[in-house]
């Protein structure tokens, strides 16, 4: 048993997690009707399709019309016509490999399935939070779990959590990203640097959060940094090899410098961001120690 954790502590943590999951299910139910609505979303005044339309359309194009993956709007190439038009795809192509299975379903069913799939990842997120914080005690584990599993911010229109409401309403990917980030850190902590690097390479389809998590990745993989970084780089390169396909690489660069770099942090982005920030604060002494020059030279 971990020091500081009694059977009562474990019971309290499990009960807290079950409560958070139940509350998140309420948020999912509240957000479900929004997935079928064409409106301006959380933060604008134009009629927009849901964010999932960008993933679904780009994944279809990756197989059938790869040169159009980063093309904005509807393309008359046989793709499903999401009204008023599909949103622009702004991630690395690697994420599309994860979305491809969902294109076997009609669009609206695929969005719902993607939400359900990510909701089912939340118990695993809770387990990873426990494994990453158990040395810090039950109070710290519970606080990080509250951030990762619900991020409460009650709103009259957006249920119990604005971040999760729009995560589910838009069919966003931030639970999957949070899961992969935490999995990479956990695998590093348990001395599996190659697998840690693979998970980290997969989560880097939106590089912003991988960069925020780098200090923790460094800390947990300190004994085998070269292997972890090598596996991460190899995974990132292999899963994004489609950037070499004519039109894909150029489209990505055009997107990056026209709209990608200026994309703001919407509500749902707070889920992985604040989870990683919380874990960094909890481990700040260890993170600082890992970046001492002598430690770096020893383990690289």
KETOR-406549 format. One record per residue: residue number from 1; residue in one letter; x, y, z of N, C-alpha, C, O in turn. Coordinates in steps of 0.02 Angstrom, whole numbers, plus 50000, padded with zeros to 5 digits. Example, Ala and Ser with C-alpha at 12.3 -4.5 7.8 and 13.67 -1.06 7.14 Angstrom:
# residues 2
PT   num   residu   n_east   n_north    n_up   ca_east   ca_north   ca_up   c_east   c_north    c_up   o_east   o_north    o_up
PT     1        A    50660     49716   50390     50615      49775   50390    50660     49835   50390    50712     49834   50423
PT     2        S    50642     49888   50354     50684      49947   50357    50645     50002   50394    50670     50057   50402
END
This chain:
# residues 300
PT   num   residu   n_east   n_north    n_up   ca_east   ca_north   ca_up   c_east   c_north    c_up   o_east   o_north    o_up
PT     1        X    50042     49940   50000     50000      50000   50000    50043     50062   50000    50095     50064   50034
PT     2        X    50023     50113   49962     50060      50175   49959    50057     50211   50025    50004     50214   50057
PT     3        X    50115     50239   50046     50118      50276   50108    50066     50331   50108    50060     50368   50059
PT     4        X    50028     50338   50163     49978      50390   50168    49909     50370   50143    49861     50406   50152
PT     5        X    49905     50312   50110     49841      50288   50084    49817     50229   50126    49848     50176   50126
PT     6        X    49762     50238   50161     49730      50184   50197    49672     50158   50155    49655     50187   50103
PT     7        X    49641     50105   50177     49583      50079   50140    49528     50132   50139    49489     50136   50091
PT     8        X    49523     50172   50192     49473      50226   50194    49489     50279   50142    49444     50305   50109
PT     9        X    49554     50295   50134     49574      50344   50084    49556     50320   50014    49532     50358   49973
PT    10        X    49569     50257   50001     49553      50229   49935    49478     50231   49923    49456     50247   49868
PT    11        X    49440     50215   49975     49367      50217   49968    49343     50287   49953    49299     50297   49911
PT    12        X    49372     50336   49987     49354      50406   49975    49370     50426   49903    49330     50459   49871
PT    13        X    49429     50407   49879     49449      50425   49811    49403     50392   49760    49381     50425   49713
PT    14        X    49389     50329   49768     49344      50294   49721    49275     50325   49722    49245     50335   49669
PT    15        X    49250     50341   49781     49184      50373   49786    49184     50441   49751    49136     50459   49717
PT    16        X    49239     50479   49759     49244      50544   49726    49245     50536   49651    49212     50574   49615
PT    17        X    49282     50487   49627     49285      50475   49554    49216     50455   49527    49196     50481   49475
PT    18        X    49181     50411   49562     49115      50391   49539    49067     50450   49537    49026     50456   49492
PT    19        X    49072     50493   49586     49030      50553   49588    49046     50599   49529    49001     50626   49497
PT    20        X    49112     50608   49515     49133      50651   49460    49110     50623   49393    49088     50660   49349
PT    21        X    49114     50557   49385     49091      50525   49323    49016     50533   49315    48992     50545   49259
PT    22        X    48978     50527   49370     48905      50535   49366    48888     50607   49347    48843     50618   49306
PT    23        X    48923     50655   49376     48910      50725   49359    48929     50740   49286    48895     50778   49252
PT    24        X    48983     50709   49263     49003      50719   49193    48952     50688   49145    48941     50713   49091
PT    25        X    48922     50633   49166     48869      50602   49126    48810     50650   49119    48778     50653   49066
PT    26        X    48795     50687   49173     48743      50738   49170    48761     50791   49118    48718     50813   49079
PT    27        X    48825     50812   49117     48848      50862   49068    48841     50834   48998    48819     50869   48952
PT    28        X    48861     50772   48988     48855      50740   48922    48783     50739   48898    48769     50754   48840
PT    29        X    48738     50722   48943     48667      50720   48925    48641     50790   48907    48602     50798   48861
PT    30        X    48665     50841   48944     48644      50910   48930    48671     50934   48864    48638     50973   48829
PT    31        X    48732     50911   48846     48765      50935   48785    48741     50898   48723    48749     50922   48667
PT    32        X    48711     50839   48731     48693      50798   48674    48648     50834   48623    48662     50830   48563
PT    33        X    48596     50869   48644     48555      50904   48593    48595     50956   48554    48580     50968   48495
PT    34        X    48645     50986   48585     48685      51036   48551    48725     51006   48494    48742     51041   48446
PT    35        X    48741     50941   48497     48780      50909   48444    48742     50910   48378    48773     50903   48325
PT    36        X    48676     50917   48380     48635      50915   48319    48611     50984   48298    48569     50991   48253
PT    37        X    48638     51036   48330     48615      51105   48318    48667     51143   48277    48727     51137   48289
PT    38        X    48644     51181   48229     48688      51226   48191    48680     51295   48222    48628     51327   48214
PT    39        X    48732     51318   48256     48730      51384   48287    48800     51412   48289    48844     51389   48252
PT    40        X    48812     51462   48331     48877      51495   48333    48924     51464   48385    48979     51489   48395
PT    41        X    48902     51410   48417     48945      51378   48467    48953     51421   48529    48909     51459   48548
PT    42        X    49011     51413   48561     49022      51447   48625    49044     51519   48617    49033     51560   48661
PT    43        X    49076     51535   48559     49116      51596   48562    49116     51636   48497    49169     51661   48476
PT    44        X    49060     51642   48464     49060      51679   48401    48990     51702   48383    48944     51697   48423
PT    45        X    48982     51727   48322     48917      51750   48299    48901     51724   48229    48854     51749   48198
PT    46        X    48940     51675   48203     48926      51645   48138    48898     51575   48148    48915     51540   48196
PT    47        X    48855     51554   48102     48830      51486   48104    48886     51438   48085    48918     51446   48033
PT    48        X    48898     51388   48128     48955      51343   48118    48933     51271   48126    48888     51255   48165
PT    49        X    48967     51227   48090     48961      51156   48104    49003     51140   48166    49042     51181   48188
PT    50        X    48994     51081   48193     49031      51061   48253    49104     51045   48234    49120     51029   48177
PT    51        X    49148     51051   48284     49219      51038   48271    49231     50968   48244    49278     50957   48206
PT    52        X    49189     50920   48264     49198      50852   48241    49193     50847   48165    49221     50802   48135
PT    53        X    49158     50895   48134     49152      50894   48061    49220     50901   48028    49231     50873   47974
PT    54        X    49266     50938   48060     49333      50945   48033    49370     50878   48035    49404     50860   47987
PT    55        X    49362     50841   48089     49396      50777   48097    49367     50726   48048    49404     50691   48013
PT    56        X    49302     50722   48046     49267      50672   48005    49282     50683   47931    49297     50635   47894
PT    57        X    49277     50745   47909     49288      50761   47839    49361     50751   47819    49375     50722   47766
PT    58        X    49407     50774   47862     49478      50767   47846    49499     50694   47845    49541     50675   47804
PT    59        X    49471     50653   47889     49488      50582   47890    49463     50548   47825    49498     50506   47797
PT    60        X    49404     50567   47803     49379      50540   47739    49424     50562   47682    49440     50522   47638
PT    61        X    49443     50625   47681     49486      50650   47627    49555     50617   47628    49584     50606   47576
PT    62        X    49580     50600   47688     49646      50569   47692    49649     50506   47650    49701     50490   47622
PT    63        X    49594     50469   47646     49591      50407   47608    49571     50420   47536    49599     50390   47490
PT    64        X    49522     50464   47525     49492      50471   47459    49518     50530   47419    49516     50530   47357
PT    65        X    49542     50582   47453     49564      50643   47418    49616     50679   47462    49603     50735   47485
PT    66        X    49675     50648   47474     49722      50673   47524    49746     50744   47512    49763     50779   47560
PT    67        X    49748     50766   47450     49772      50834   47437    49726     50888   47465    49744     50946   47468
PT    68        X    49664     50868   47485     49615      50916   47510    49607     50914   47586    49561     50946   47612
PT    69        X    49649     50877   47622     49641      50869   47694    49636     50937   47729    49594     50945   47774
PT    70        X    49677     50984   47710     49678      51049   47744    49640     51104   47705    49646     51163   47721
PT    71        X    49601     51084   47655     49560      51132   47618    49501     51153   47661    49467     51111   47690
PT    72        X    49488     51218   47664     49431      51243   47704    49366     51233   47667    49363     51238   47605
PT    73        X    49314     51217   47704     49247      51213   47676    49233     51148   47640    49273     51101   47642
PT    74        X    49176     51146   47609     49153      51086   47574    49188     51078   47507    49198     51126   47470
PT    75        X    49207     51016   47491     49237      51000   47426    49192     50948   47393    49174     50898   47423
PT    76        X    49173     50961   47332     49127      50916   47296    49166     50857   47267    49174     50850   47206
PT    77        X    49190     50814   47312     49230      50756   47291    49200     50690   47316    49233     50638   47316
PT    78        X    49137     50693   47337     49104      50634   47362    49097     50631   47437    49065     50586   47464
PT    79        X    49128     50679   47472     49124      50680   47545    49054     50698   47570    49014     50727   47533
PT    80        X    49040     50681   47632     48976      50698   47662    48973     50774   47671    49020     50805   47695
PT    81        X    48917     50804   47651     48910      50876   47655    48882     50897   47723    48822     50894   47734
PT    82        X    48926     50917   47768     48906      50941   47834    48884     51014   47826    48921     51055   47798
PT    83        X    48825     51030   47851     48799      51098   47846    48819     51140   47906    48824     51114   47961
PT    84        X    48831     51205   47896     48833      51241   47832    48895     51224   47791    48892     51226   47730
PT    85        X    48950     51207   47823     49009      51179   47791    49053     51151   47845    49051     51175   47902
PT    86        X    49094     51101   47829     49137      51072   47881    49188     51123   47906    49211     51166   47868
PT    87        X    49205     51117   47970     49256      51161   47998    49325     51142   47971    49334     51086   47946
PT    88        X    49372     51187   47975     49440      51175   47949    49479     51130   47996    49475     51137   48057
PT    89        X    49515     51084   47967     49557      51038   48007    49623     51072   48023    49656     51100   47979
PT    90        X    49643     51071   48089     49702      51109   48110    49753     51068   48150    49799     51097   48179
PT    91        X    49746     51002   48150     49794      50960   48186    49842     50927   48137    49833     50932   48076
PT    92        X    49892     50893   48164     49935      50851   48122    49896     50792   48094    49845     50773   48124
PT    93        X    49917     50764   48038     49880      50709   48008    49875     50647   48052    49829     50607   48043
PT    94        X    49920     50638   48100     49919      50579   48142    49852     50568   48177    49831     50511   48186
PT    95        X    49819     50622   48196     49755      50616   48230    49702     50583   48186    49658     50549   48210
PT    96        X    49708     50593   48121     49659      50565   48075    49660     50489   48075    49609     50457   48061
PT    97        X    49717     50460   48091     49721      50387   48096    49677     50361   48152    49652     50305   48149
PT    98        X    49669     50402   48205     49626      50383   48261    49552     50394   48245    49509     50361   48273
PT    99        X    49538     50441   48200     49469      50457   48183    49442     50411   48128    49382     50401   48123
PT   100        X    49487     50383   48088     49465      50342   48030    49412     50290   48047    49364     50284   48009
PT   101        X    49418     50251   48101     49366      50201   48114    49296     50231   48121    49246     50198   48106
PT   102        X    49291     50293   48142     49226      50324   48152    49193     50344   48086    49133     50356   48083
PT   103        X    49233     50349   48032     49204      50366   47968    49164     50309   47938    49131     50318   47887
PT   104        X    49166     50250   47969     49123      50195   47947    49050     50207   47965    49006     50174   47940
PT   105        X    49038     50256   48009     48971      50274   48031    48947     50337   47996    48989     50377   47975
PT   106        X    48882     50346   47989     48857      50411   47965    48880     50466   48013    48894     50454   48072
PT   107        X    48884     50527   47987     48915      50582   48023    48888     50591   48095    48927     50591   48142
PT   108        X    48823     50598   48103     48796      50613   48169    48808     50555   48218    48823     50565   48276
PT   109        X    48800     50494   48193     48814      50436   48235    48888     50433   48253    48906     50413   48309
PT   110        X    48932     50452   48207     49004      50452   48220    49021     50502   48275    49062     50487   48318
PT   111        X    48991     50561   48273     49003      50612   48325    48983     50584   48393    49020     50589   48442
PT   112        X    48923     50554   48396     48899      50526   48460    48945     50470   48483    48962     50466   48542
PT   113        X    48966     50426   48437     49010      50371   48455    49077     50397   48481    49106     50369   48527
PT   114        X    49102     50451   48451     49166      50480   48472    49160     50508   48543    49205     50500   48584
PT   115        X    49104     50540   48558     49092      50564   48626    49088     50507   48676    49118     50509   48729
PT   116        X    49050     50455   48658     49042      50398   48703    49109     50363   48715    49126     50345   48771
PT   117        X    49147     50354   48661     49213      50324   48667    49256     50362   48717    49290     50333   48759
PT   118        X    49256     50428   48711     49297      50468   48757    49270     50467   48828    49309     50468   48876
PT   119        X    49204     50466   48835     49177      50460   48903    49200     50396   48936    49215     50395   48996
PT   120        X    49204     50342   48898     49227      50278   48925    49301     50279   48942    49324     50235   48979
PT   121        X    49338     50328   48916     49408      50335   48935    49416     50368   49004    49470     50363   49034
PT   122        X    49364     50402   49028     49371      50440   49091    49389     50397   49151    49430     50419   49192
PT   123        X    49361     50336   49159     49385      50294   49215    49460     50279   49210    49494     50275   49262
PT   124        X    49485     50270   49149     49557      50258   49141    49597     50321   49157    49652     50317   49185
PT   125        X    49569     50380   49139     49601      50443   49159    49605     50447   49234    49657     50468   49262
PT   126        X    49552     50428   49269     49552      50428   49342    49605     50382   49370    49641     50400   49417
PT   127        X    49612     50322   49341     49663      50275   49364    49733     50303   49353    49776     50296   49396
PT   128        X    49744     50335   49296     49810      50365   49283    49824     50423   49330    49881     50431   49353
PT   129        X    49774     50463   49346     49783      50516   49395    49803     50487   49462    49849     50512   49495
PT   130        X    49770     50433   49482     49789      50400   49545    49862     50377   49544    49899     50389   49591
PT   131        X    49881     50343   49490     49949      50316   49486    50002     50372   49485    50057     50362   49510
PT   132        X    49984     50429   49458     50032      50485   49453    50035     50528   49516    50081     50568   49524
PT   133        X    49985     50521   49559     49982      50565   49618    49980     50528   49684    49976     50559   49737
PT   134        X    49982     50462   49684     49970      50424   49745    50021     50437   49800    50006     50430   49859
PT   135        X    50082     50456   49780     50132      50473   49831    50117     50539   49866    50145     50553   49919
PT   136        X    50074     50579   49837     50059      50645   49864    50000     50646   49912    49987     50697   49945
PT   137        X    49964     50590   49917     49908      50587   49964    49841     50594   49929    49836     50615   49872
PT   138        X    49789     50575   49966     49722      50572   49938    49694     50641   49920    49658     50647   49871
PT   139        X    49711     50693   49959     49684      50759   49945    49710     50785   49877    49671     50812   49838
PT   140        X    49774     50776   49865     49803      50798   49801    49774     50758   49744    49756     50786   49692
PT   141        X    49769     50693   49753     49740      50650   49700    49669     50672   49684    49649     50673   49625
PT   142        X    49630     50688   49735     49560      50707   49724    49556     50774   49687    49513     50782   49644
PT   143        X    49599     50821   49704     49598      50886   49671    49615     50879   49597    49582     50908   49554
PT   144        X    49667     50840   49582     49685      50830   49511    49630     50793   49474    49616     50808   49416
PT   145        X    49598     50745   49508     49542      50709   49477    49484     50755   49461    49452     50748   49409
PT   146        X    49469     50802   49506     49415      50849   49494    49429     50890   49431    49384     50902   49391
PT   147        X    49492     50911   49423     49510      50950   49364    49505     50907   49301    49476     50929   49251
PT   148        X    49532     50847   49303     49535      50804   49244    49467     50776   49224    49453     50769   49164
PT   149        X    49425     50761   49273     49363      50724   49259    49301     50768   49253    49250     50746   49227
PT   150        X    49304     50830   49277     49245      50873   49274    49260     50946   49260    49224     50979   49223
PT   151        X    49313     50972   49291     49330      51043   49285    49266     51085   49295    49244     51120   49250
PT   152        X    49237     51082   49355     49171      51114   49366    49172     51189   49357    49217     51224   49381
PT   153        X    49122     51213   49323     49110      51285   49314    49036     51293   49297    49019     51306   49239
PT   154        X    48993     51286   49346     48920      51285   49333    48897     51347   49294    48918     51403   49308
PT   155        X    48854     51335   49245     48828      51388   49204    48754     51375   49189    48735     51317   49180
PT   156        X    48712     51427   49187     48641      51416   49172    48629     51382   49105    48580     51346   49097
PT   157        X    48673     51393   49057     48663      51367   48990    48709     51309   48973    48695     51270   48927
PT   158        X    48764     51301   49010     48815      51252   48992    48825     51199   49046    48879     51172   49054
PT   159        X    48772     51184   49083     48772      51131   49133    48824     51143   49188    48836     51200   49208
PT   160        X    48856     51089   49212     48900      51093   49270    48972     51110   49253    49012     51126   49297
PT   161        X    48989     51105   49189     49058      51117   49168    49058     51145   49097    49039     51111   49050
PT   162        X    49079     51207   49091     49083      51237   49024    49132     51199   48980    49120     51188   48920
PT   163        X    49189     51179   49009     49241      51145   48970    49214     51079   48943    49222     51064   48883
PT   164        X    49183     51039   48985     49158      50974   48963    49094     50981   48921    49082     50940   48876
PT   165        X    49054     51031   48935     48994      51041   48894    49015     51050   48821    48986     51018   48777
PT   166        X    49064     51093   48808     49084      51105   48739    49129     51050   48712    49132     51040   48651
PT   167        X    49163     51014   48755     49199      50954   48733    49150     50905   48702    49162     50879   48647
PT   168        X    49094     50892   48736     49045      50845   48710    49004     50876   48653    48990     50843   48603
PT   169        X    48983     50939   48660     48941      50971   48610    48975     50977   48542    48943     50970   48490
PT   170        X    49041     50990   48543     49078      50998   48481    49108     50934   48455    49135     50933   48400
PT   171        X    49102     50880   48493     49136      50818   48473    49210     50827   48471    49244     50802   48426
PT   172        X    49237     50864   48521     49308      50879   48523    49349     50818   48546    49321     50766   48562
PT   173        X    49415     50827   48548     49460      50770   48559    49500     50776   48623    49549     50739   48632
PT   174        X    49481     50820   48668     49525      50837   48724    49528     50783   48778    49577     50781   48816
PT   175        X    49478     50740   48784     49483      50685   48831    49533     50633   48805    49574     50609   48843
PT   176        X    49529     50618   48741     49577      50572   48711    49648     50599   48719    49694     50562   48735
PT   177        X    49656     50663   48708     49723      50693   48715    49747     50691   48787    49805     50676   48799
PT   178        X    49702     50705   48834     49721      50702   48905    49741     50631   48924    49790     50621   48959
PT   179        X    49703     50582   48900     49719      50512   48914    49788     50493   48888    49827     50463   48924
PT   180        X    49803     50512   48825     49868      50495   48797    49925     50530   48833    49979     50501   48843
PT   181        X    49915     50593   48852     49966      50629   48890    49981     50594   48956    50039     50582   48973
PT   182        X    49928     50578   48993     49937      50546   49059    49966     50476   49051    50007     50454   49091
PT   183        X    49946     50440   48998     49973      50373   48986    50048     50377   48973    50086     50337   48999
PT   184        X    50069     50426   48933     50140      50435   48920    50180     50448   48984    50234     50421   48994
PT   185        X    50152     50490   49028     50186      50506   49091    50188     50445   49137    50238     50431   49168
PT   186        X    50132     50408   49140     50129      50348   49182    50179     50295   49159    50213     50265   49200
PT   187        X    50184     50285   49093     50231      50235   49067    50303     50256   49081    50346     50213   49092
PT   188        X    50316     50321   49080     50383      50344   49100    50396     50331   49173    50451     50309   49192
PT   189        X    50347     50345   49215     50355      50335   49287    50367     50262   49304    50404     50246   49351
PT   190        X    50337     50216   49265     50344      50145   49279    50402     50113   49238    50404     50053   49229
PT   191        X    50448     50156   49215     50510      50133   49183    50500     50097   49117    50532     50046   49104
PT   192        X    50454     50122   49077     50443      50095   49010    50451     50152   48960    50402     50175   48930
PT   193        X    50514     50175   48950     50525      50236   48911    50504     50230   48838    50481     50279   48809
PT   194        X    50512     50172   48807     50494      50165   48737    50418     50174   48727    50396     50210   48683
PT   195        X    50379     50141   48770     50307      50148   48766    50285     50218   48786    50237     50245   48758
PT   196        X    50321     50247   48833     50306      50316   48853    50315     50363   48794    50274     50407   48782
PT   197        X    50370     50353   48757     50382      50394   48698    50330     50385   48644    50310     50433   48612
PT   198        X    50307     50323   48634     50256      50309   48585    50191     50346   48603    50162     50379   48560
PT   199        X    50170     50341   48666     50109      50375   48688    50116     50451   48680    50069     50485   48660
PT   200        X    50174     50476   48697     50186      50548   48692    50186     50571   48619    50161     50625   48603
PT   201        X    50215     50530   48575     50214      50546   48504    50143     50547   48476    50127     50588   48433
PT   202        X    50101     50502   48500     50032      50500   48477    49992     50560   48501    49950     50586   48465
PT   203        X    50006     50583   48563     49968      50639   48591    49988     50706   48561    49954     50756   48572
PT   204        X    50042     50707   48523     50069      50770   48498    50034     50793   48434    50060     50837   48400
PT   205        X    49976     50763   48417     49941      50787   48357    49919     50860   48366    49912     50897   48316
PT   206        X    49909     50882   48428     49901      50953   48444    49961     50970   48488    49959     50959   48549
PT   207        X    50015     50996   48459     50079      51001   48495    50077     51047   48556    50122     51043   48598
PT   208        X    50027     51090   48562     50026      51139   48617    50029     51105   48685    50067     51126   48728
PT   209        X    49990     51052   48694     49985      51020   48759    50044     50974   48772    50065     50964   48829
PT   210        X    50071     50944   48718     50132      50904   48726    50190     50948   48750    50230     50927   48791
PT   211        X    50194     51009   48723     50247      51055   48744    50240     51073   48818    50289     51077   48855
PT   212        X    50177     51085   48840     50166      51101   48911    50185     51042   48955    50210     51052   49011
PT   213        X    50175     50981   48930     50189      50921   48970    50262     50899   48966    50282     50853   49001
PT   214        X    50303     50931   48924     50372      50910   48915    50412     50906   48980    50448     50858   48991
PT   215        X    50406     50956   49025     50444      50950   49088    50427     50887   49128    50472     50856   49156
PT   216        X    50363     50868   49129     50344      50807   49165    50369     50746   49127    50392     50698   49158
PT   217        X    50365     50747   49062     50391      50691   49022    50465     50682   49034    50490     50626   49042
PT   218        X    50501     50738   49037     50572      50737   49052    50585     50707   49121    50628     50664   49129
PT   219        X    50546     50730   49170     50556      50707   49239    50545     50632   49246    50585     50597   49276
PT   220        X    50489     50608   49219     50472      50537   49228    50517     50490   49188    50526     50432   49207
PT   221        X    50545     50515   49134     50589      50473   49092    50663     50487   49104    50705     50466   49064
PT   222        X    50679     50522   49156     50747      50545   49168    50800     50489   49162    50853     50501   49134
PT   223        X    50787     50430   49188     50839      50378   49182    50852     50355   49110    50905     50327   49096
PT   224        X    50803     50366   49065     50811      50339   48997    50786     50391   48946    50746     50375   48902
PT   225        X    50810     50452   48952     50784      50506   48910    50795     50493   48836    50751     50506   48795
PT   226        X    50854     50468   48818     50869      50458   48747    50820     50409   48715    50796     50421   48660
PT   227        X    50806     50355   48750     50760      50305   48723    50689     50333   48718    50654     50321   48669
PT   228        X    50668     50370   48770     50600      50398   48770    50591     50449   48715    50542     50447   48678
PT   229        X    50639     50495   48709     50634      50547   48657    50640     50516   48587    50607     50538   48540
PT   230        X    50683     50465   48581     50690      50431   48516    50626     50398   48494    50605     50403   48437
PT   231        X    50593     50363   48541     50530      50330   48525    50476     50381   48509    50436     50370   48464
PT   232        X    50475     50436   48546     50426      50488   48533    50435     50519   48464    50387     50530   48427
PT   233        X    50498     50534   48447     50512      50564   48382    50496     50516   48325    50467     50536   48275
PT   234        X    50514     50452   48334     50500      50402   48282    50424     50394   48272    50401     50389   48215
PT   235        X    50387     50393   48326     50314      50387   48322    50284     50447   48287    50240     50441   48244
PT   236        X    50308     50507   48306     50282      50568   48276    50295     50570   48201    50251     50588   48162
PT   237        X    50355     50549   48180     50373      50549   48109    50333     50496   48071    50308     50510   48017
PT   238        X    50328     50436   48099     50294      50381   48065    50220     50395   48055    50193     50382   48002
PT   239        X    50187     50422   48107     50115      50433   48103    50097     50495   48063    50039     50506   48046
PT   240        X    50148     50535   48047     50135      50595   48006    50170     50591   47939    50183     50642   47907
PT   241        X    50185     50530   47917     50219      50520   47853    50176     50546   47795    50203     50561   47742
PT   242        X    50111     50551   47806     50067      50576   47752    50081     50650   47736    50057     50675   47685
PT   243        X    50120     50685   47777     50140      50753   47759    50181     50754   47696    50188     50806   47664
PT   244        X    50209     50696   47677     50249      50691   47615    50205     50683   47554    50229     50690   47497
PT   245        X    50141     50668   47564     50095      50661   47507    50083     50730   47476    50071     50778   47513
PT   246        X    50086     50735   47410     50075      50801   47377    50010     50833   47401    49957     50803   47400
PT   247        X    50016     50895   47422     49958      50932   47445    49948     50931   47520    49923     50980   47548
PT   248        X    49968     50877   47553     49956      50872   47625    50005     50917   47663    49984     50957   47705
PT   249        X    50070     50909   47650     50120      50949   47684    50111     51023   47671    50113     51064   47717
PT   250        X    50100     51041   47607     50090      51111   47590    50027     51139   47622    50026     51195   47645
PT   251        X    49974     51098   47622     49911      51120   47654    49920     51131   47728    49891     51177   47757
PT   252        X    49959     51087   47760     49971      51094   47832    50007     51160   47847    49988     51197   47892
PT   253        X    50060     51174   47808     50098      51236   47820    50055     51298   47807    50059     51347   47843
PT   254        X    50014     51296   47755     49970      51352   47741    49921     51363   47798    49911     51420   47820
PT   255        X    49891     51308   47822     49845      51313   47878    49880     51341   47940    49853     51383   47975
PT   256        X    49941     51315   47953     49977      51334   48013    49990     51409   48016    49981     51440   48068
PT   257        X    50011     51437   47960     50031      51508   47961    49974     51556   47944    49983     51617   47947
PT   258        X    49916     51530   47926     49859      51574   47912    49808     51574   47969    49780     51627   47985
PT   259        X    49796     51516   48000     49747      51513   48054    49768     51471   48113    49745     51482   48169
PT   260        X    49812     51422   48102     49830      51376   48155    49862     51409   48215    49843     51396   48272
PT   261        X    49912     51452   48202     49949      51483   48257    49908     51533   48296    49924     51549   48353
PT   262        X    49854     51558   48267     49813      51608   48300    49750     51578   48332    49709     51615   48359
PT   263        X    49743     51512   48329     49684      51481   48359    49684     51490   48435    49733     51471   48467
PT   264        X    49632     51519   48463     49631      51532   48536    49619     51468   48575    49601     51416   48546
PT   265        X    49629     51472   48640     49613      51416   48684    49539     51420   48703    49519     51463   48742
PT   266        X    49500     51375   48674     49429      51373   48691    49418     51335   48756    49465     51307   48784
PT   267        X    49356     51334   48779     49341      51304   48844    49369     51233   48851    49400     51217   48901
PT   268        X    49358     51191   48800     49378      51121   48805    49454     51112   48809    49477     51061   48834
PT   269        X    49492     51161   48785     49565      51156   48789    49590     51158   48861    49646     51138   48875
PT   270        X    49548     51183   48906     49568      51186   48976    49573     51117   49008    49605     51109   49060
PT   271        X    49541     51067   48979     49542      51000   49009    49614     50972   49011    49639     50958   49065
PT   272        X    49648     50964   48953     49717      50940   48958    49764     50992   48987    49810     50975   49024
PT   273        X    49753     51057   48972     49799      51108   48995    49801     51112   49071    49856     51109   49100
PT   274        X    49744     51118   49104     49744      51125   49177    49762     51060   49212    49789     51061   49267
PT   275        X    49747     51003   49181     49768      50939   49210    49844     50935   49213    49873     50916   49264
PT   276        X    49877     50953   49158     49950      50951   49156    49980     51004   49201    50030     50991   49235
PT   277        X    49951     51064   49203     49976      51116   49248    49970     51093   49320    50016     51104   49359
PT   278        X    49914     51062   49338     49905      51038   49407    49958     50986   49425    49987     50988   49479
PT   279        X    49971     50938   49380     50022      50888   49393    50091     50918   49398    50132     50895   49437
PT   280        X    50104     50969   49358     50169      51003   49361    50178     51039   49428    50232     51035   49457
PT   281        X    50126     51072   49451     50130      51107   49516    50140     51056   49572    50181     51067   49617
PT   282        X    50105     51000   49569     50111      50948   49620    50182     50920   49622    50207     50902   49676
PT   283        X    50215     50917   49565     50282      50887   49560    50337     50940   49547    50389     50923   49520
PT   284        X    50324     51002   49566     50369      51056   49546    50441     51045   49571    50488     51060   49535
PT   285        X    50449     51020   49631     50517      51007   49657    50554     50955   49614    50612     50963   49597
PT   286        X    50518     50902   49598     50549      50849   49558    50565     50873   49487    50616     50855   49459
PT   287        X    50520     50915   49460     50531      50942   49393    50594     50986   49392    50635     50981   49347
PT   288        X    50600     51030   49442     50659      51074   49446    50722     51033   49454    50773     51047   49422
PT   289        X    50719     50982   49495     50778      50939   49505    50798     50904   49441    50857     50894   49427
PT   290        X    50747     50884   49401     50762      50848   49339    50797     50892   49288    50830     50866   49243
PT   291        X    50790     50957   49294     50820      51003   49246    50887     51032   49268    50913     51077   49236
PT   292        X    50914     51007   49321     50981      51027   49340    51030     51004   49288    51025     50948   49263
PT   293        X    51078     51045   49271     51125      51031   49217    51160     50964   49226    51168     50926   49178
PT   294        X    51180     50950   49286     51215      50888   49299    51171     50827   49284    51193     50777   49257
PT   295        X    51106     50833   49304     51060      50778   49292    51049     50768   49217    51047     50711   49193
PT   296        X    51043     50822   49180     51033      50817   49108    51090     50781   49074    51080     50736   49034
PT   297        X    51152     50802   49091     51210      50773   49060    51218     50700   49078    51243     50660   49038
PT   298        X    51195     50681   49138     51201      50611   49160    51155     50565   49122    51173     50509   49105
PT   299        X    51094     50589   49107     51043      50544   49080    51031     50550   49005    50994     50509   48977
PT   300        X    51062     50598   48971     51053      50602   48899    51101     50554   48863    51101     50550   48802
END
